[in-house]
Amino acid sequence: MTNMYETWLMEQIHSIANFPYEDIKILDKYPLDVSKQVLKVLIENSCLGQNYGSIDISRKKINEINKDWLNQFLLEVASTCIDCSDEWEYRRLVELVVLVLPELKQEVLKLGAQSENEEVREVVEDFQNL
């Protein structure tokens, strides 16, 4: 059953070149510019939102994407929409990476370790030994 957060996400995704929401799992088969735009919307909803419903559904949809493709583009696309000097955004990004692509955890933690923001460095400490 679709909830209001998923309905809203479906509309956002569909607004990108009429992208079919149900095709997220084959995102890697679409033109790269479209695929990156869809991924950006999913990352923004996973990391910028304040409501767990929208964060959760976006994370689940990202988890459906081909892992090889995602490994190649997740951090690149995230760098265009996530402020890694902001503790909230950075923490949500680390949570996303740990959930979907744990092999990228050390790479994303390196970004935070260099931050001037003490709260961001605390996020690194929180996740370093997980």
Secondary structure, DSSP 8 states (H G I E B T S, - for coil): ---HHHHHHHHHHHTTTT--GGGGGGGGGS-HHHHHHHHHHHHHHHHT-S-HHHHHHHHHHHHTS-HHHHHHHHHHHHTTT--TTSHHHHHHHHHHHHHH-GGGHHHHHHHHHT-S-HHHHHHHHHHHT-
